[in-house]
Amino acid sequence: MTTWFQTVYESCEKSYYGLISPLSRVLARARIHPHVLTVTGFVLALVAANFFRVDRFFWAGIFIILAGTCDVLDGRLARDTGKGSAYGALFDSTIDRYTEVALFLGLAWYYSHSRITTLIILLAMAGSLLVSYTRARSEGLGRECQVGIMQRQHRITLLVAGAILGAIPGTSHAAMVMALWAIAILANVTAVQRVAYIRKQLRQ
């Protein structure tokens, strides 16, 4: 990602975390289990996917934001309450993958009339899963791997931007199509980057 975009993204990310931090403390005091937030986030993502299916892109974007907030909070809540575990990390990671697949399937349903856009969605979904897989496989080899220009938070941000901007009347969801192209290309590039990075690490 370009330097300017990364700077803007990190600034927005910092502000976002500052806004939700108090909510994490409230949930911790209420003794909410992190898995509740994980499942809630997945349900919200299913709602977002359905909004994509029925051409309600603005609301899809809003529900992706809510689902993403749950995803951020479950990790913070696990740390704040001491309920983090290896199983919890596996459960959260698995639900994250299902969440992304659900969103892409909702978009594929809406764009089913366009073979090219449907193909781009499939490539975006494949790239997204491979980015996560290469990280998990790398960790299995004893190597940390978070390199790449299209990590999960970037993909979700693009989907939100594409959904909300794509809901502007008269744009024919052009912003979403652009976001999907970006994810399809850059997610697969990221997967290749990670393979190359681990290859270099293992040779050292």
C-alpha positions as CSV (number, residue, x, y, z in Angstrom):
1,M,0.0,0.0,0.0
2,T,1.2,3.5,-0.7
3,T,2.8,5.5,2.1
4,W,0.1,8.2,2.2
5,F,-2.7,5.7,2.3
6,Q,-1.0,3.7,5.1
7,T,-0.6,6.9,7.1
8,V,-4.3,7.9,6.7
9,Y,-5.3,4.3,7.4
10,E,-3.3,4.1,10.6
11,S,-4.6,7.5,11.8
12,C,-8.2,6.3,11.3
13,E,-7.4,3.0,12.9
14,K,-6.0,4.7,16.0
15,S,-9.1,6.9,16.3
16,Y,-11.4,3.9,15.9
17,Y,-9.6,1.9,18.6
18,G,-9.8,4.9,20.9
19,L,-13.6,5.0,20.4
20,I,-14.2,1.3,21.1
21,S,-11.7,0.8,24.0
22,P,-14.3,2.0,26.7
23,L,-16.8,-0.4,25.3
24,S,-14.3,-3.3,25.8
25,R,-14.0,-2.3,29.5
26,V,-17.8,-2.2,29.9
27,L,-18.2,-5.7,28.3
28,A,-15.4,-7.0,30.6
29,R,-17.2,-5.7,33.7
30,A,-20.4,-7.3,32.4
31,R,-18.5,-10.6,32.1
32,I,-19.5,-11.1,28.5
33,H,-17.6,-14.1,27.1
34,P,-15.5,-13.4,24.0
35,H,-17.2,-16.2,22.1
36,V,-20.5,-14.3,22.3
37,L,-19.0,-11.4,20.5
38,T,-17.4,-13.7,17.9
39,V,-20.7,-15.4,17.1
40,T,-22.5,-12.0,17.2
41,G,-20.1,-10.6,14.6
42,F,-20.7,-13.6,12.3
43,V,-24.4,-13.1,12.5
44,L,-24.0,-9.5,11.7
45,A,-21.9,-10.4,8.7
46,L,-24.6,-12.8,7.5
47,V,-27.1,-9.8,7.7
48,A,-24.6,-7.7,5.7
49,A,-24.3,-10.5,3.1
50,N,-28.1,-10.5,2.7
51,F,-28.1,-6.8,2.3
52,F,-25.6,-7.2,-0.6
53,R,-27.9,-9.8,-2.1
54,V,-30.9,-7.5,-2.1
55,D,-29.0,-4.5,-3.3
56,R,-28.9,-2.5,0.0
57,F,-25.2,-1.7,-0.1
58,F,-25.2,1.1,2.4
59,W,-26.7,-1.1,5.1
60,A,-24.4,-3.9,4.2
61,G,-21.5,-1.5,4.8
62,I,-22.9,-0.5,8.2
63,F,-23.4,-4.1,9.3
64,I,-19.8,-4.9,8.2
65,I,-18.6,-2.1,10.5
66,L,-20.6,-3.6,13.3
67,A,-19.4,-7.1,12.6
68,G,-15.8,-5.8,12.4
69,T,-16.2,-4.1,15.8
70,C,-17.3,-7.3,17.3
71,D,-14.2,-9.0,15.8
72,V,-11.9,-6.4,17.3
73,L,-13.7,-6.4,20.7
74,D,-13.6,-10.2,21.2
75,G,-9.8,-10.2,21.1
76,R,-9.5,-7.3,23.5
77,L,-12.1,-8.8,25.7
78,A,-10.2,-12.1,25.8
79,R,-7.1,-10.3,26.9
80,D,-8.9,-8.0,29.4
81,T,-10.7,-10.9,31.1
82,G,-7.9,-13.5,30.9
83,K,-10.1,-15.8,28.9
84,G,-7.8,-16.0,25.9
85,S,-6.9,-19.6,24.9
86,A,-5.4,-21.5,22.0
87,Y,-8.9,-22.9,21.2
88,G,-10.4,-19.4,21.4
89,A,-7.8,-18.2,18.9
90,L,-8.7,-21.1,16.6
91,F,-12.4,-20.5,17.0
92,D,-12.0,-16.8,16.2
93,S,-9.8,-17.3,13.2
94,T,-12.2,-19.9,11.8
95,I,-15.2,-17.7,12.2
96,D,-13.3,-14.8,10.5
97,R,-12.8,-17.0,7.4
98,Y,-16.5,-17.9,7.3
99,T,-17.4,-14.2,7.7
100,E,-15.3,-13.2,4.7
101,V,-16.8,-16.1,2.6
102,A,-20.3,-15.0,3.6
103,L,-19.7,-11.4,2.5
104,F,-18.2,-12.5,-0.9
105,L,-21.1,-15.0,-1.4
106,G,-23.6,-12.2,-0.8
107,L,-21.8,-10.1,-3.4
108,A,-21.6,-13.0,-5.8
109,W,-25.4,-13.5,-5.6
110,Y,-26.0,-9.8,-6.4
111,Y,-23.5,-9.8,-9.3
112,S,-24.5,-13.2,-10.6
113,H,-25.7,-11.6,-13.9
114,S,-22.1,-10.5,-14.6
115,R,-19.6,-13.3,-15.3
116,I,-16.6,-11.0,-15.1
117,T,-17.5,-9.5,-11.7
118,T,-18.4,-12.9,-10.4
119,L,-15.0,-14.2,-11.4
120,I,-13.4,-11.2,-9.7
121,I,-15.3,-12.0,-6.5
122,L,-14.1,-15.6,-6.6
123,L,-10.5,-14.5,-7.1
124,A,-10.9,-12.0,-4.2
125,M,-12.3,-14.7,-2.0
126,A,-9.5,-17.2,-3.0
127,G,-6.9,-14.5,-2.4
128,S,-8.3,-13.6,1.0
129,L,-8.3,-17.2,2.1
130,L,-4.8,-17.8,0.8
131,V,-3.5,-14.7,2.7
132,S,-4.8,-16.2,5.9
133,Y,-3.7,-19.7,5.0
134,T,-0.1,-18.7,4.3
135,R,0.1,-17.0,7.6
136,A,-1.2,-20.0,9.5
137,R,1.0,-22.4,7.6
138,S,4.0,-20.1,8.2
139,E,3.3,-20.2,12.0
140,G,3.1,-23.9,11.8
141,L,6.7,-23.8,10.4
142,G,7.7,-21.7,13.4
143,R,7.8,-18.4,11.4
144,E,5.8,-15.3,12.1
145,C,4.4,-13.9,8.8
146,Q,2.3,-10.7,8.7
147,V,3.9,-9.1,5.6
148,G,1.9,-8.1,2.6
149,I,-0.1,-5.2,1.2
150,M,-3.6,-6.6,1.6
151,Q,-4.2,-8.0,5.1
152,R,-7.6,-8.8,6.5
153,Q,-8.2,-5.3,8.0
154,H,-7.4,-3.7,4.7
155,R,-9.8,-6.1,2.8
156,I,-12.7,-5.3,5.3
157,T,-12.0,-1.6,5.0
158,L,-12.2,-1.8,1.2
159,L,-15.4,-3.7,1.4
160,V,-16.9,-1.1,3.7
161,A,-15.8,1.8,1.5
162,G,-17.0,0.0,-1.6
163,A,-20.4,-0.7,0.0
164,I,-21.0,2.8,1.3
165,L,-19.6,4.7,-1.6
166,G,-21.2,2.3,-4.0
167,A,-24.6,3.1,-2.5
168,I,-24.5,6.7,-3.9
169,P,-27.3,7.0,-6.5
170,G,-26.2,6.9,-10.1
171,T,-22.9,5.3,-9.5
172,S,-24.0,1.7,-10.4
173,H,-21.9,0.4,-7.4
174,A,-18.8,1.4,-9.3
175,A,-16.9,1.8,-6.0
176,M,-17.6,-1.7,-5.0
177,V,-16.5,-3.1,-8.3
178,M,-13.2,-1.2,-7.9
179,A,-12.8,-2.5,-4.4
180,L,-13.3,-6.0,-5.5
181,W,-10.7,-5.6,-8.3
182,A,-8.3,-4.2,-5.7
183,I,-8.9,-7.1,-3.3
184,A,-8.7,-9.8,-6.1
185,I,-5.3,-8.5,-7.3
186,L,-3.7,-7.4,-4.1
187,A,-4.8,-10.3,-1.9
188,N,-3.2,-12.7,-4.3
189,V,-0.1,-10.6,-4.5
190,T,0.0,-10.7,-0.7
191,A,-0.2,-14.5,-0.7
192,V,2.7,-14.7,-3.1
193,Q,4.6,-12.1,-1.0
194,R,4.2,-14.3,2.1
195,V,5.4,-17.4,0.3
196,A,8.5,-15.6,-0.9
197,Y,9.1,-14.1,2.5
198,I,8.9,-17.5,4.3
199,R,11.1,-19.1,1.6
200,K,13.7,-16.5,2.4
201,Q,13.3,-17.0,6.1
202,L,13.7,-20.8,5.9
203,R,16.9,-20.4,3.8
204,Q,18.6,-18.4,6.5
